[in-house]
Structure formats: C-alpha cells, structure tokens
C-alpha cells in the first residue's frame, strides 16, 4: 500500500469484534494502527475488511484517538439504519455483485464516509444475506441459503439463551448451601452437561456446552475443563469428593432396577423346587472330621467357595464346594439378565458394585457360616502323592462349619501336628495336598509368579493399604484347589460333550525374558508378566501356560463372575436333562460379551485403586519414600513404592539396577489428574 494510506481510519475483525484503528504505518502485509485505547497494534492486512477515506490527524495521539472516536460514533449510529434483510430483498432477484459504495448509495441517498463504513461493518458482522467475493464485492445469497442461515441463527440464539439460563441457574444453586436443589430442569440440564464434560471430554456436543457453562459460572477460559467440571459437580453435590469417573465412562450403575430388586427379594425367600431337591443329597462330615471351611479376606461378604476333606484308604477326598445360585435363579430371569449386563462384581476401595443384589449374593446364596445352602460339590479323590484318581460332580445341600480369614487359617496351619481340633487337622491336610498339587503343576510347565498383592481400602474414612503376602499358605491353598476344580470341570465337560468355554494361554515368545533376574523377586515378576501372552477364550480345551493345565474353565466364583454362573447352568442342565441348555454358538457369544464387559470392570477397578493410592501418597508430598527398581526404560526407571505399591517413573534413573532400593522424594501426587512426580532423594 502507498504511504498516503497513513492517517486513514481502518476497520478489522479482532477478538474484540469490529475494531477501528488509525493507520500509522503500512509495511508489506503488516499494518501498524493506533486503537481506541491509545495503544498501538499490528494487524495483518487480510484482517482489515474496510479502509475508510476518513482520516485522523497524526500530529498527536490524543487528537487522532478523539477524531477516530467521533467518526466511529457516527458509524455506529449509521449501522443501526442498515437493514441487510431489506437490501437483500431488493437485490436478490437481480443477481450480480455489488461494491460497498453501491450498497451504501441504495441505503443512504447522500452516503458519506461514515455510511459506507457502516455498511462494511454490518456486512462483516452478518454473513447471512451476502457472500463476499473478489475485490470485496458482495453477491446476494439464494433464498434457500438465506432461509437455512436464518434457521441456524435462530437455533444459535436459542442455544445461547439456554446456556445463559442454565449458567445462571447453576450459579444460584451454589448459593443453596450444603443441600443443593438440582430438581429445576435448567439445573438438572447443566449438571448433565458438566458430567458429560467430566467423563467424555469437551469434544462431544454436551461436553462443549459444559465448557461454555463452566466458563460462565467460574469465569474465564478453562485450562483443564474436565477437572474443573468435577470440581463444580462436587460443589453441587452431584459427585462425591472421590468420585471414580470410570464408573460413568463405562456406564456402571450401583443401583439395581426396582423390578430386579423385587424379583431378587422373591427369589431369596423361595424354597428349592422339588426338581432341585431331587438332584441333591445333604453333605455331612464323617465322624471326627471337620465340615466345610470357607477361607477368605475378613471383609469378604460374597462367600462362594469352601473346602472339606475326608480320609480315604489310599488318600483323601477333597470337596471343593461352590455356591449354587442356579438352584433358585434361571438364566432368563430379570436378576440373571442384569447380572450378565454387569458381568462381575466390581470391587472399589470405598465400596463395591454387586453383580447380583446383596439379598442373594451376600445372603440367600452366600456360603455363610452355619447356614444350609445349595452348593455344587466338585469332589476330587487324591492319592497321597497328590494325583487325582477320581472326580465326581453333584449338587448338594451343606453348611459351612467355619468361616476363617486367611490369617486365622494360616495360624491353624502353623500349629504343630497332633492337634485335637478337626478344623486345624483338615487345614493342615489340605495345605499339604495343595503343596503337592502346585508342584505337579510346576512340573507340567506352570509359571508360578510369586508376588505379594496390595489391598487398597477406605475404612472409616481412612485409606488403608495392606500387603497381602504371597507366602500365605492359606491363600496358596485356596487358589490351588480352585485351579483343581476348574481343571476337573473342564475335563468333565469335555468327556460329556457339554459346550463350555475354556481359557488358554500360549507360552511367551521369549521364555528367557527374565533369565538374568532372580525368580521370586518383584523385577522378575514385572518382566515376566510383560512377556506373557494374554489369555484367550476358546471352545476347545487347550494348554494354559500360566496355569500349567489343559482345559481350564472358570466355575468357582458364581456370585461374583457371571461366566462362572453360566458354566454352572450348563453343568446343572446336563445333570437334569442329559443335555446342556446352551449350544456352543450361544455360550461363546455370551462369553464374548462378558469378556468385553469384564474388561470395563477391570479397568474401573484399576483406576479406582490407583486414585486412592495417589490420594494416600499425597499426604507424603515433600517426604521421602522407599521404593524398589523394577525395570529401566531408556533414561527412566520404573520403581514400585514399598508402602503404597504404586509404580512410578523416575527421570534420569536409567542407570539403576533392577532390584535396587532407592529413596524417592515425593514432589507431587494429584489423584484427580492421575499425576505423580518424584525424584531421587
């Protein structure tokens, strides 16, 4: 542009909208202008949509600003008189393009600089009626295009009004005090948008609405709108302080539908049918022996397995007794359909989401001490050397004689031989047999990965983290007999042509992946787990590398895992009718759906567990914690903290050796953002 443009009043679209400025310097595609505040800005040439012939004196900045302000006031007054709709009506039938000057002459018979600038400004703000072309000429849109644009504008205006109304409603809700009333439709709508933002992010339609409402309520742009939405929802009482978003992301609901609760209550109060009773005998311990013993964590409320042992002439008979909810609930019941949708009980540090209503899973079908319950008896005859010599499966009625925690059971197993207590003697025999069974699995190729587990629970408002030792004899004993029962059931299904779903696992591609690490250590476990293939489901029995068995099918947790319940239904149907109720295609389809849903449950459990581990660690910000190096990844080290079990990454730790103990300073722990920052102390 020529230097004679200096001093002219230009108009550009900026973040402030239509903005006037006095041209001070024009160099290439950059224009230096004096704006209404008295400051100077640099505009790109293509942002300037109109260059008026009006000028402002540049001998003094104040004088230039005053002159520009006076001119812009006249432009603003003229803009009120610009009716683009009427102008479009007049010109739409003629076709052709029009310059701003021509349009101004039509609207203002004695058009001056302020009138032409007014027309240019209105056209820049409202693109409904005219399309801008080359040389900044304007062509009327077709009637169809204008109608469509007007409808869009109407929707946008309605949307803006709705957003404003919802934001105001939520603002007023914040003043309600502790008992926020969200019953008003606008408040409920705003809550829904904020939840969509928190769970699904800002890219969905409702998530984007949530961002706009959030900005109106909290003020300003949000750098982290998702977590700000969680903050606001917590203030509104919609979310708890420790809300686990994965529950919402995976559409997991705590409450059962009313009709399911009602049916479950009826099922809980019903007696077994004659058909069910006809399948069963009452299982009683022989004289001098202990009845069934259930061993679980002390907080377990869904008790679905117990053990009983009897002497045989050449060994022992171990009864692996499993809860039998199929005794009172069929696969097509509302309760079972709901359980299938949930796939499994979800365990959170601060609660649980049941697969079946508690009236069934914690009471009517749970193997609670002293209660007569329907059970499935997987009776395994074992030789003194731990070899299975016979297997029998039958439904029974039985009572759990003792309910013990793992610690209590470990204490009894550790008692010296010759105890007069039948429970102690039974547990010692079961433990000895479990050691033999485990050894045989190892000889068959089982990969036994010994690693302590970490329990994360919220008890009376406090986060309690416990180490559950792998060395616990009772934990290994119970696990071993569950593997035995699942393997024998798989064999029984195969021998009797019962369609079932088995689990298989291929050996790792590199069996020596952790050969330089000491077996039994945490670094060894970390390396080996990452070398393993994922277990798969199949309708044909196959080798499971981790278990060291062939034909493994899960059946021992029917109150907590729907796949186990489905296998029970197959087995019971075979006993009653000589034919399983589901064919291979149907059971595989059911298992496929359950696998997908079960993965969502597992992800939610991991996210919740990590959230509370991080929250526990937050109290240690600034303090030093002890950890063990699990592995190195480039320049970083992966370290497991001793107290919380949390795995963290240490920048600059690439030279550390796996197994080394390190001191770490906790710089930051943010459970809501899933962040932890540490450094070597």
C-alpha positions in Angstrom: 0.0 0.0 0.0 1.1 3.6 -0.6 2.2 5.8 2.2 -0.9 8.0 1.5 -3.0 5.4 3.4 -1.4 6.6 6.6 -3.9 8.5 8.8 -6.9 6.7 7.3 -9.4 5.0 9.7 -9.4 1.2 9.1 -11.7 -1.5 10.3 -10.7 -5.0 11.2 -12.2 -8.0 12.9 -10.3 -8.8 16.1 -11.1 -10.7 19.3 -13.0 -7.5 20.4 -15.2 -7.7 17.3 -15.4 -4.9 14.8 -12.5 -2.6 15.7 -11.5 0.8 14.3 -7.9 1.9 14.1 -5.9 4.8 12.6 -3.2 3.6 10.1 0.2 4.8 11.4 2.4 2.6 9.2 1.8 0.2 6.4 4.7 -2.2 5.6 4.1 -5.1 3.3 1.2 -7.2 4.8 1.5 -5.7 8.2 -0.3 -2.6 9.3 0.6 -0.6 12.4 -2.5 1.2 13.9 -3.5 3.4 16.7 -6.6 2.0 18.5 -9.2 3.5 20.8 -7.3 2.8 24.0 -4.5 4.9 22.7 -2.2 1.9 22.3 -0.7 0.6 19.1 -1.3 -2.8 17.5 0.0 -4.6 14.4 -2.7 -6.0 12.2 -2.3 -8.4 9.2 -3.6 -6.8 6.1 -6.1 -9.5 5.4 -7.8 -8.8 8.7 -8.7 -5.3 7.6 -12.1 -5.5 5.8 -12.6 -1.8 5.2 -10.3 1.2 4.8 -12.3 4.4 5.1 -11.4 7.6 3.3 -11.9 9.4 6.6 -8.7 10.5 8.2 -7.5 11.4 11.7 -4.7 13.9 12.4 -1.4 12.1 13.5 0.4 15.1 15.0 -0.7 14.0 18.4 -2.0 10.6 19.6 -4.8 12.1 21.7 -6.1 14.1 18.8 -6.0 11.1 16.5 -7.9 8.9 19.0 -10.5 11.7 19.6 -11.1 12.1 15.8 -11.3 8.3 15.3 -13.8 8.0 18.3 -16.0 10.7 16.9 -16.0 9.1 13.5 -16.8 5.7 14.9 -19.7 7.1 16.9 -21.2 8.3 13.6 -20.5 4.9 12.0 -22.2 3.1 14.9 -25.3 5.4 14.6 -25.5 4.6 10.9 -25.1 0.9 11.5 -28.5 1.0 13.3 -30.1 2.1 10.0 -28.5 -0.7 7.8 -31.2 -3.2 7.1 -29.5 -6.1 5.2 -32.7 -8.1 5.0 -34.4 -5.3 3.1 -31.4 -4.7 1.0 -31.2 -8.4 0.1 -35.0 -8.5 -0.8 -34.3 -5.6 -3.1 -31.3 -7.1 -4.8 -31.7 -10.9 -4.6 -33.7 -11.1 -7.9 -31.2 -9.1 -9.9 -28.1 -11.2 -9.5 -24.6 -9.8 -9.9 -22.2 -8.4 -7.3 -22.1 -5.0 -5.7 -19.4 -2.9 -4.1 -19.9 -1.5 -0.6 -20.2 2.0 -2.1 -23.1 0.9 -4.3 -24.9 -0.7 -1.4 -24.4 2.4 0.7 -25.9 4.6 -2.1 -29.0 2.5 -2.1 -29.4 2.7 1.7 -28.3 6.3 2.2 -29.2 8.7 -0.7 -26.4 11.1 0.5 -23.9 8.5 1.6 -20.7 9.7 3.2 -17.6 8.0 4.6 -19.5 7.1 7.8 -22.3 5.5 5.9 -20.0 3.4 3.7 -18.1 2.3 6.7 -21.3 1.4 8.5 -22.4 -0.8 5.6 -18.9 -2.5 5.5 -19.1 -3.1 9.3 -22.6 -4.7 9.1 -21.6 -6.9 6.2 -18.5 -8.1 8.2 -20.6 -8.9 11.2 -23.5 -10.6 9.4 -22.8 -13.0 6.7 -26.5 -14.2 6.4 -27.6 -12.3 3.3 -24.5 -11.5 1.1 -21.4 -13.5 0.1 -18.2 -11.7 -0.1 -16.2 -12.1 -3.4 -13.1 -10.8 -5.0 -12.3 -7.2 -4.6 -14.6 -7.2 -1.6 -17.7 -7.2 -3.7 -20.9 -8.7 -2.4 -23.4 -11.0 -4.0 -26.8 -11.9 -2.6 -27.3 -15.4 -1.4 -30.1 -17.6 -2.8 -33.4 -17.7 -0.9 -32.7 -21.3 0.2 -29.3 -20.3 1.6 -30.8 -17.4 3.5 -33.6 -19.4 4.9 -31.1 -22.0 6.1 -28.8 -19.4 7.6 -31.8 -17.7 9.4 -32.8 -21.0 10.9 -29.3 -21.7 12.0 -29.1 -18.2 13.6 -32.4 -18.8 15.4 -31.0 -22.1 16.8 -27.8 -20.4 17.8 -29.7 -17.6 19.6 -31.9 -20.2 21.4 -28.7 -22.2 22.3 -27.1 -19.0 23.7 -30.2 -18.1 25.7 -30.3 -21.7 27.0 -26.7 -21.7 28.0 -27.1 -18.3 29.8 -30.2 -19.6 31.6 -28.5 -22.8 32.7 -25.4 -21.0 33.9 -27.5 -18.6 35.9 -29.4 -21.4 37.4 -26.2 -23.3 38.4 -24.8 -20.1 39.9 -27.9 -19.7 42.1 -27.6 -23.3 43.1 -24.2 -22.7 44.5 -25.8 -20.4 47.0 -28.2 -23.0 48.3 -25.7 -24.2 50.9 -25.0 -27.9 51.6 -28.4 -29.1 50.4 -28.2 -28.1 46.7 -31.5 -28.4 45.0 -31.0 -29.7 41.4 -34.6 -30.5 40.7 -35.1 -27.5 38.5 -34.9 -28.5 34.8 -32.2 -26.0 34.0 -30.0 -27.1 36.9 -30.5 -30.7 36.0 -29.6 -30.0 32.4 -26.4 -28.1 33.4 -25.5 -31.0 35.7 -25.8 -33.4 32.8 -23.6 -31.3 30.6 -21.0 -31.0 33.2 -21.0 -34.7 33.8 -20.6 -35.3 30.0 -17.7 -32.9 30.1 -16.1 -34.6 33.1 -16.5 -38.1 31.6 -16.2 -37.8 27.9 -14.3 -34.5 27.5 -15.0 -31.3 25.6 -15.3 -32.8 22.1 -18.9 -34.0 22.4 -21.8 -31.7 21.9 -22.8 -31.7 25.6 -19.2 -31.6 26.6 -18.7 -28.4 24.6 -21.8 -27.0 26.3 -20.4 -27.9 29.6 -17.2 -25.9 28.8 -19.3 -22.8 28.0 -21.4 -23.1 31.1 -18.3 -23.7 33.2 -16.7 -20.6 31.9 -19.8 -18.5 32.7 -20.1 -19.9 36.2 -16.4 -19.9 37.2 -15.3 -17.1 35.0 -12.8 -17.1 32.2 -11.2 -19.8 30.0 -10.6 -23.2 31.5 -7.1 -24.8 31.0 -8.4 -28.1 32.4 -12.2 -28.0 31.9 -12.7 -31.7 32.7 -11.3 -31.5 36.2 -12.9 -28.1 36.7 -16.2 -29.8 35.9 -15.5 -32.4 38.5 -14.8 -29.6 41.0 -18.0 -27.8 40.2 -20.1 -31.1 40.3 -18.6 -31.8 43.7 -19.6 -28.4 45.0 -23.1 -29.0 43.6 -23.3 -32.3 45.5 -23.6 -34.4 42.3 -20.2 -36.0 42.7 -18.5 -37.2 45.9 -15.1 -35.9 46.6 -13.6 -39.2 45.5 -15.9 -39.8 42.5 -14.4 -42.5 40.2 -15.1 -41.3 36.7 -14.5 -44.7 35.2 -17.9 -45.8 36.7 -19.6 -43.2 34.5 -17.3 -43.7 31.5 -18.1 -47.4 31.5 -21.8 -46.9 32.3 -21.6 -48.9 35.5 -24.5 -48.3 37.9 -24.6 -49.0 41.6 -28.4 -49.4 42.0 -30.4 -52.3 40.6 -33.6 -51.5 38.7 -36.6 -51.7 41.0 -38.0 -54.8 39.2 -34.7 -56.6 39.7 -34.7 -55.8 43.4 -38.3 -57.0 43.7 -37.5 -60.3 41.9 -34.4 -60.9 43.9 -36.3 -60.5 47.2 -38.8 -63.1 46.0 -36.1 -65.5 44.9 -34.3 -65.1 48.3 -37.5 -66.1 50.1 -38.3 -69.1 47.9 -37.7 -72.7 48.9 -35.9 -75.0 46.5 -38.2 -76.8 44.0 -38.8 -80.5 44.1 -36.7 -80.8 41.0 -33.7 -79.1 42.6 -34.1 -81.1 45.9 -34.3 -84.3 43.9 -30.8 -83.6 42.5 -29.2 -83.2 45.9 -28.1 -85.1 48.9 -27.2 -83.5 52.2 -23.4 -83.4 52.6 -22.3 -84.1 56.2 -18.8 -84.5 57.5 -17.9 -88.0 58.7 -17.4 -88.6 62.3 -14.3 -86.9 63.7 -13.9 -84.7 60.6 -14.5 -81.1 60.1 -17.3 -79.8 58.0 -16.8 -77.3 55.1 -14.4 -74.4 55.9 -14.6 -71.1 54.0 -11.4 -69.1 54.0 -11.5 -65.5 52.7 -10.4 -62.0 53.4 -12.1 -60.6 56.6 -14.0 -58.1 54.5 -15.5 -60.7 52.1 -19.3 -60.7 52.1 -20.0 -62.8 49.0 -18.7 -66.2 50.1 -18.8 -68.6 47.1 -16.3 -71.4 47.9 -15.5 -73.7 50.8 -13.3 -76.8 51.3 -13.8 -80.1 53.1 -11.6 -83.1 53.3 -12.2 -86.8 54.1 -9.9 -89.7 54.6 -9.8 -92.5 52.0 -8.0 -95.8 52.3 -5.3 -94.6 49.8 -5.5 -90.9 50.1 -8.1 -88.2 50.6 -11.3 -86.9 49.1 -11.4 -83.1 48.8 -14.8 -81.5 48.4 -14.4 -78.1 46.6 -17.8 -76.7 47.4 -19.1 -73.8 45.3 -22.2 -71.6 45.9 -25.1 -72.6 43.6 -27.2 -69.6 42.7 -28.6 -71.6 39.7 -30.6 -73.6 42.3 -33.0 -70.7 42.6 -32.4 -68.5 39.6 -32.6 -69.4 35.9 -30.6 -67.8 33.1 -33.6 -65.8 31.7 -34.7 -64.2 35.0 -34.5 -60.5 35.3 -31.8 -60.9 38.0 -29.6 -63.1 35.8 -30.1 -60.8 32.8 -29.0 -57.8 35.0 -26.0 -59.9 36.3 -25.0 -60.7 32.7 -25.0 -56.9 31.9 -22.8 -56.2 34.9 -20.5 -59.3 34.1 -18.8 -59.3 37.5 -18.9 -57.7 41.0 -16.8 -54.6 40.9 -14.6 -54.0 43.9 -13.7 -50.4 44.8 -11.6 -49.3 47.7 -14.6 -47.4 49.0 -17.3 -49.9 48.2 -18.5 -52.4 45.6 -20.9 -52.8 42.7 -22.6 -56.1 43.1 -23.3 -58.4 40.1 -26.4 -59.9 41.9 -28.4 -58.0 44.5 -26.9 -58.4 48.0 -30.1 -60.2 49.2 -28.9 -63.1 47.0 -25.1 -62.7 46.7 -24.5 -61.9 50.4 -27.3 -63.8 52.0 -29.6 -66.4 50.3 -26.8 -68.0 48.1 -23.7 -67.0 50.1 -22.0 -69.8 52.0 -22.3 -68.0 55.3 -21.3 -69.9 58.4 -23.9 -72.3 59.8 -26.5 -71.7 57.0 -27.8 -74.6 55.0 -27.1 -73.7 51.4 -27.4 -75.3 47.9 -23.8 -76.0 46.7 -22.1 -77.7 43.8 -19.7 -80.4 45.1 -16.6 -80.9 42.9 -15.2 -84.0 44.8 -11.6 -84.8 43.9 -10.1 -88.1 45.1 -6.3 -87.5 45.6 -3.6 -90.1 46.3 -1.0 -89.5 49.0 1.2 -88.1 46.2 -1.3 -85.6 45.1 -2.6 -87.3 41.9 -6.3 -87.1 41.0 -7.6 -90.7 41.0 -11.3 -89.8 40.6 -13.6 -86.9 40.2 -17.3 -86.6 40.9 -19.6 -83.6 40.4 -23.0 -83.3 42.1 -25.3 -80.7 43.6 -25.6 -80.9 47.4 -27.0 -79.2 50.5 -24.4 -78.4 53.1 -23.4 -76.0 55.9 -20.1 -74.1 56.2 -18.9 -75.1 59.7 -16.2 -72.5 60.0 -15.6 -69.2 58.3 -12.0 -68.1 58.7 -9.8 -65.2 57.5 -6.6 -66.1 55.7 -4.6 -65.0 58.7 -6.7 -67.2 61.0 -6.3 -70.1 58.7 -2.5 -69.6 58.4 -2.4 -69.7 62.2 -4.1 -73.0 62.4 -1.9 -74.5 59.6 1.1 -73.5 61.6 0.0 -75.4 64.7 2.2 -78.4 65.5 0.9 -81.8 64.4 -1.4 -83.8 66.6 -4.0 -81.1 67.4 -7.3 -82.3 68.7 -9.1 -79.6 66.7 -10.7 -81.2 63.5 -10.6 -77.8 61.7 -6.8 -77.5 62.3 -6.2 -81.0 61.1 -8.3 -80.5 58.0 -6.5 -77.3 57.1 -3.1 -79.0 57.6 -4.0 -81.9 55.3 -5.4 -79.5 52.7 -2.3 -77.4 52.8 0.0 -80.4 52.3 -2.1 -81.6 49.4 -2.1 -78.1 47.9 1.8 -78.1 48.0 1.8 -81.4 46.1 -0.7 -80.1 43.5 1.3 -76.9 43.0 4.5 -78.9 42.5 2.8 -81.1 39.9 1.6 -78.0 38.0 5.1 -76.6 38.0 6.4 -79.9 36.6 3.8 -79.6 33.9 5.1 -76.2 32.9 3.1 -73.8 35.0 4.6 -70.4 35.5 4.1 -69.7 39.2 4.7 -65.9 39.7 5.1 -65.3 43.4 4.2 -61.7 44.2 2.6 -60.1 47.2 -0.7 -58.3 46.4 -1.7 -54.9 47.7 -5.1 -54.3 49.2 -6.3 -50.6 49.0 -9.5 -50.0 51.1 -11.2 -47.0 52.6 -12.2 -47.9 56.2 -14.0 -45.3 58.4 -12.9 -42.6 56.0 -9.2 -43.6 56.1 -7.2 -45.1 53.2 -5.8 -48.4 54.5 -3.2 -50.1 52.4 -2.2 -53.7 53.3 0.3 -56.1 51.8 -1.3 -59.5 51.2 1.6 -61.9 51.3 2.0 -64.5 48.6 3.8 -66.6 51.2 0.4 -67.1 53.0 -0.2 -70.9 53.0 -3.9 -70.4 53.0 -4.0 -68.1 50.0 -2.0 -70.6 48.0 -4.0 -73.5 49.3 -7.4 -72.0 48.3 -6.0 -70.9 44.9 -4.7 -74.4 44.3 -8.0 -76.1 44.9 -9.8 -73.6 42.8 -7.5 -74.4 39.9 -8.0 -78.1 40.5 -11.8 -77.8 40.4 -11.8 -75.6 37.3 -9.5 -78.1 35.5 -11.6 -81.1 36.5 -14.8 -79.3 35.4 -13.2 -78.7 32.1 -12.3 -82.3 31.7 -15.8 -83.4 32.8 -17.4 -81.0 30.2 -15.1 -82.4 27.5 -15.8 -86.0 28.3 -19.6 -85.5 28.4 -19.9 -83.2 25.3 -21.0 -80.2 27.3 -20.4 -77.0 25.4 -18.1 -74.9 27.5 -15.6 -72.1 27.2 -12.0 -72.7 28.1 -9.1 -70.4 28.8 -5.8 -70.9 27.0 -2.5 -69.0 27.1 0.4 -69.5 24.8 4.0 -69.6 26.1 5.9 -66.3 25.8 7.8 -65.6 22.6 10.9 -65.3 24.7 10.9 -67.8 27.6 14.2 -66.4 28.8 12.9 -62.8 29.0 13.8 -62.6 32.7 16.6 -65.2 32.8 19.1 -62.7 34.3 16.7 -61.8 37.2 16.2 -63.8 40.4 12.9 -65.7 40.4 10.5 -64.6 43.0 11.6 -61.0 43.0 9.5 -58.1 42.0 11.7 -57.2 39.0 11.3 -60.9 37.8 7.6 -60.7 38.2 7.4 -57.4 36.4 9.5 -58.6 33.4 7.7 -62.0 33.1 4.2 -60.6 33.3 5.0 -58.3 30.4 6.4 -61.1 28.3 3.3 -63.2 28.6 0.6 -63.5 26.0 -2.9 -62.6 27.0 -5.2 -65.5 28.0 -7.9 -66.2 25.4 -11.2 -67.9 25.4 -11.8 -71.0 23.2 -14.5 -73.7 22.8 -11.8 -76.4 22.6 -9.6 -77.3 25.6 -6.1 -76.1 25.2 -2.9 -75.6 27.3 -2.9 -72.6 29.7 0.8 -71.7 30.1 0.3 -69.7 33.4 -1.7 -72.5 35.0 0.2 -75.4 33.6 -3.1 -77.3 32.9 -5.2 -78.2 29.9 -8.9 -77.5 29.6 -9.2 -74.8 32.3 -12.7 -73.4 32.7 -13.8 -71.0 35.4 -16.6 -72.1 37.7 -15.7 -71.2 41.3 -17.0 -67.7 41.7 -20.6 -67.7 40.5 -21.7 -65.0 42.9 -19.1 -62.6 41.6 -18.4 -63.6 38.0 -21.2 -64.3 35.5 -19.1 -66.5 33.3 -18.8 -69.0 36.3 -22.6 -68.8 36.7 -23.1 -69.6 33.0 -20.9 -72.7 33.3 -22.9 -73.8 36.3 -26.1 -73.5 34.3 -24.5 -75.8 31.7 -23.4 -78.4 34.2 -26.7 -78.4 36.1 -28.7 -78.6 32.8 -26.7 -81.6 31.8 -27.4 -83.4 35.1 -31.1 -82.7 35.0 -31.8 -83.3 31.3 -28.8 -85.1 29.9 -28.2 -82.1 27.7 -26.7 -78.6 28.3 -29.2 -75.8 27.8 -26.8 -73.7 25.6 -25.1 -74.8 22.4 -21.6 -73.8 21.6 -22.5 -70.8 19.5 -24.7 -69.3 22.2 -22.3 -69.8 25.1 -19.4 -68.4 23.1 -21.5 -65.3 22.2 -22.4 -64.8 25.8 -18.7 -65.2 26.9 -17.6 -62.8 24.2 -20.0 -60.1 25.5 -18.9 -60.9 29.1 -15.2 -60.5 28.2 -15.8 -57.0 26.9 -17.9 -56.0 29.9 -15.4 -57.7 32.3 -12.6 -55.7 30.8 -14.5 -52.5 31.6 -15.0 -53.7 35.2 -11.2 -54.4 35.5 -10.3 -51.0 34.1 -12.6 -49.3 36.6 -11.1 -51.3 39.5 -7.5 -50.3 38.4 -8.4 -46.7 38.0 -10.1 -46.6 41.4 -7.3 -48.4 43.1 -4.7 -46.0 41.6 -6.8 -43.0 42.5 -6.7 -43.9 46.2 -3.0 -45.0 46.1 -2.3 -41.5 44.7 -4.5 -39.9 47.3 -2.7 -41.8 50.1 0.6 -40.7 48.6 -0.5 -37.0 48.5 -0.1 -36.8 52.3 3.6 -37.6 51.7 4.3 -34.7 49.4 7.8 -33.4 50.3 8.6 -36.5 52.2 11.0 -39.4 51.3 9.6 -42.8 50.4 11.5 -46.1 49.8 11.0 -47.9 46.5 12.4 -50.9 44.6 13.6 -50.6 41.0 11.5 -52.9 38.8 13.0 -52.1 35.4 14.6 -49.4 33.3 13.1 -47.8 30.1 15.7 -45.7 28.3 16.7 -42.9 30.6 13.9 -43.7 33.1 13.5 -46.2 35.9 10.2 -47.9 36.9 10.0 -48.0 40.7 7.4 -49.7 43.0 6.9 -47.7 46.2 7.1 -50.0 49.2 4.2 -48.6 51.2 1.6 -48.0 48.6 2.7 -50.4 45.9 2.3 -47.6 43.4 4.5 -47.8 40.3 6.2 -44.5 39.3 8.7 -43.4 36.7 12.0 -41.8 37.7 13.6 -39.4 35.1 17.3 -40.0 35.0 17.1 -43.4 36.6 18.1 -45.4 33.6 21.4 -46.5 35.2 19.7 -48.0 38.2 19.8 -51.8 38.5 16.5 -53.8 38.9 16.1 -54.8 42.5 17.9 -51.8 43.9 16.3 -50.0 46.8 16.1 -46.2 46.2 15.0 -43.2 48.3 12.5 -41.0 46.4 11.2 -37.6 47.3 7.5 -37.1 46.5 7.2 -33.8 44.7 3.5 -34.0 43.7 0.7 -36.5 43.8 -2.5 -35.5 42.1 -5.1 -38.3 42.2 -7.7 -36.4 40.1 -5.3 -35.8 37.2 -3.6 -39.2 37.7 -0.2 -37.5 38.1 2.7 -38.3 40.3 6.1 -36.6 40.3 9.1 -37.9 42.2 12.9 -37.5 42.2 15.8 -39.4 43.6 16.5 -38.2 47.1 
